[in-house]
């Protein structure tokens, strides 16, 4: 992490002046927006943003979208243990680190990330567009490919249990069948991400 921070600092020194000069002759372009970021990040009172010269892991602490994503992920994973108890009436603490279940932690994570970017940088920012497309892909994958992969694993586990003891795959370890999410679990994860992302983004403004 320290190496990444050093590289960012070096890029600031090399490219910063050139970008700012280009922005002066090319207003209302991507150069101008990047120049605004560079000048804002040069202010030691400005602690958030993607171009912050803070080095090492400390730079991530001041990165609003990253903080939002981590908070949303932790909350969603914690909620899984309680929603599992509510539906099964027993505790399963592996739900704290496992995939699948209510709500979708991956959806909450990427939605919080994208929402915080929108709050801090605006919805016309390129980073917001990347985050939005990334979020949609994650949500589609969670409720599509991963959900059906989990259902297939359940069927295969049932087939294996019916095999005779001398069958070559009868002693195969059961496959993980809690991989994907239902549309409701994805929707709840997205709602959680929106709330966490907005609150965190406003906090880092």
Order of alpha helices (4+ residues) and beta strands (2+ residues): alpha-alpha-alpha-alpha-alpha-alpha-alpha-alpha
